[in-house]
């Protein structure tokens, strides 16, 4: 995801592919809305990586309602809206984003490292804005998301 302006994010995921000494940017389909929400507000500080060929994106933060504010002409679109840390995990399966499950806690702004077929989430910030030093991992197994 990218930030269009402070507090306003795109719901489209871009990924870079390095092949034959050339970097190519690919635009993927839009992330679906989080369960119980009408639209996807995009993500800042999300974790990401590949497991068994599935691109996983989880956690991060956004400002629910910022898109609607911007549409209504409020250009400081996140003003007055509380930042929300996310715990949803999405997977790019057969070219389409799917909701895969929830993390153990809302978390963002850490480091993601893919190793083998596991994505390690290192550190970050919790929903209270406090730093965490934990390490969690995502793995896809038989089409299901496992979180350790």
N, C-alpha and C positions, 0 to 999 in steps of 0.2 A: 504494500500500500504506500501511498505517498500523501504528503500534506499539501493541500491546495493553497491553504492560507492558515494562519494560526487557528487551531481548533477544528478545522474542516478538512476531512480526509476523503480520499477516493476509496471506493469499495472494490476497485480492480487491483488484482495482484499482477505485478510485473516480475519476471525472472530473467536472469542473465544466463546464457549458455556460451561456454567457451569451447570452440571446436576449430581445429586447424589454424591456431594462432589468431583467431578472430572472435571478438565478443559480439554476441547478438542478443538484443533485448526482445523478449516475447511477452505479449499481453495475453493474460489468461482471462477467463470469464469472471464475472463478478462473484464475490463471496455472497452466500445467501444471508438473509437476516438471522440474527441470533434467535434461538427459540423464544417465542413470546413477544418478539419485537416486529414492527412493521417494515423496517428497512435496515440495511446494513450501513453503519456509520463509518466503516473503515477502521483500521487499526494502526496505532503507533506503538512501537516498541515490542512487537510480537516476536515470538520464537518461531523458527522454521528449519526444516531439513527434510531429507528423504529417508523413508523406511520401506523396503521391499518395493521400490519404484513409485511409491505414493509420496507426493509433496505434502507435507503437513505444516500447518500454520496454526499457532495457538497462543492464547493469552494476549497481552498488550493492553491498550487502553483507548478510550474514545470519549466523546461527549454526546450521549444520546439526545437527539433533538437539534443538533447543530445544523444538519442539512435542511431541516424544515425552517429554522430561523433564517438561514441564508436565502432559501427560496422566497421567504416572506419579506426579503429586503433588509434583514438585519445583518450587516456586513461584519460585525464582531460577533460572529455566529455562535461562539461558545460562551459568550458573556452571560453570567447568571446560571450556567448549567454546571452541575457537579461532574467532575471527571470520574469515569467508571472504569475500573480495572476489570479485565475480562478473564474468563476461565474456559471459554469455548475452544474446541479444537476442530479444524476443518481439514479435509483431505481432498486433493485433486485426483479424482478417480475417473478414468476414461474421458479426460478433458473437461470434467464438470466438478465444481466444488460441492462437497457434501459435509454436513455436520457429522462429526465422528464421535464426539463425547466431550466430557468436562475434565479439566485438570483438577488436581487435589485442592487448589486454591487459586483465586485470581492472582495473576503474576505477569509482570512485563519488564522491559528494559534490562534484560540480562543478556547472556551470551548463549548462542546455539552452536552445537558442534555435532556434525553427523559422523558416526564411526560405525562401520559395518552397516547393519540395518537398524541402528538405534540412533535416535536424536537426543542428545543430552542438553538439558536446560540448566544453565549454571547461573546461580545468583539471581539478581533482579530486585524488583520492588514489589511489595505486597499492596493490597487495597488501601492500606493506611499510609502509603507512601514511604514505608520503612524498608530499609535494605534487608535482604535475606541472603544467607550464604549456603542454602541447600542446593543439592543437585538432584534433578528429576530426569526421567527419560520417557520418550514416546517410542513405541514399536508397533508396527502393523503385523498382525498375525491372523491368517485365515480371514482377512477382511475386517478384522476387529482391531480397535485401538487399545493397546495395553499401556498403562501408565505406571511406572515404578517410582 
